[in-house]
Amino acid sequence: MAWIIIAILVLMYLSTLVFALIDAPWATSAFRVSVVSTLLLPIMFYLIIFFTKMLTPARGDIVDGGETGEKEETGK
């Protein structure tokens, strides 16, 4: 997943550069969208990864055995 995020960010940086160099009426709007995306996407990716790690139980956590009342370790 990290490689996908890196590829998206590199493409965003390149598109920002290209839109800055193009002399077309729509390029200014595209440049602004690209700059905002370049700033917001890394923050969004960080939050997704952060909350995924926070909400995913760690290996080795104790899980209740249900009706038998036994405890077992997960991840083994």
C-alpha positions as CSV (number, residue, x, y, z in Angstrom):
1,M,0.0,0.0,0.0
2,A,2.9,2.3,0.7
3,W,4.1,2.1,-2.9
4,I,0.6,3.1,-4.2
5,I,0.6,6.2,-1.9
6,I,4.2,7.1,-3.0
7,A,3.2,6.8,-6.7
8,I,0.1,9.0,-6.2
9,L,2.1,11.6,-4.4
10,V,4.8,11.6,-7.2
11,L,2.1,12.0,-9.8
12,M,0.6,14.9,-7.8
13,Y,3.9,16.7,-7.6
14,L,4.5,16.2,-11.4
15,S,1.0,17.4,-12.2
16,T,1.5,20.5,-10.1
17,L,4.7,21.3,-12.0
18,V,3.1,20.7,-15.4
19,F,0.0,22.8,-14.5
20,A,2.3,25.6,-13.3
21,L,4.1,25.7,-16.7
22,I,1.0,25.4,-19.0
23,D,-0.3,28.7,-20.3
24,A,-4.0,27.8,-20.7
25,P,-7.1,29.3,-19.1
26,W,-7.9,26.1,-17.2
27,A,-4.4,25.5,-16.0
28,T,-4.7,28.0,-13.1
29,S,-7.7,26.1,-11.7
30,A,-6.0,22.8,-12.2
31,F,-2.9,24.1,-10.5
32,R,-4.8,25.2,-7.5
33,V,-6.6,21.9,-7.2
34,S,-3.3,20.1,-7.6
35,V,-1.6,22.1,-4.8
36,V,-4.5,21.6,-2.4
37,S,-4.5,17.8,-3.2
38,T,-0.7,17.7,-2.7
39,L,-1.2,19.1,0.8
40,L,-4.4,17.2,1.8
41,L,-3.7,13.7,0.4
42,P,-0.6,13.0,2.6
43,I,-2.6,14.1,5.7
44,M,-5.5,11.9,4.6
45,F,-3.2,8.9,4.0
46,Y,-1.6,9.4,7.4
47,L,-4.9,9.4,9.2
48,I,-6.1,6.3,7.3
49,I,-3.0,4.4,8.3
50,F,-3.1,5.8,11.9
51,F,-6.7,4.8,12.5
52,T,-6.3,1.4,10.8
53,K,-3.4,0.6,13.2
54,M,-5.4,1.9,16.1
55,L,-8.5,-0.1,15.4
56,T,-6.8,-3.3,14.3
57,P,-6.1,-5.6,17.3
58,A,-2.5,-6.4,17.9
59,R,-1.2,-9.9,17.6
60,G,-0.9,-11.7,20.9
61,D,-4.0,-10.0,22.4
62,I,-6.0,-12.2,24.7
63,V,-9.4,-13.1,23.3
64,D,-12.3,-14.6,25.3
65,G,-13.0,-18.2,24.5
66,G,-16.7,-17.8,24.5
67,E,-18.9,-20.4,26.3
68,T,-16.0,-22.4,27.7
69,G,-14.5,-19.4,29.4
70,E,-11.0,-20.4,28.2
71,K,-8.6,-17.7,27.1
72,E,-6.6,-18.1,24.0
73,E,-3.9,-16.0,22.4
74,T,-4.4,-14.8,18.9
75,G,-1.8,-14.7,16.2
76,K,-0.3,-18.1,16.8
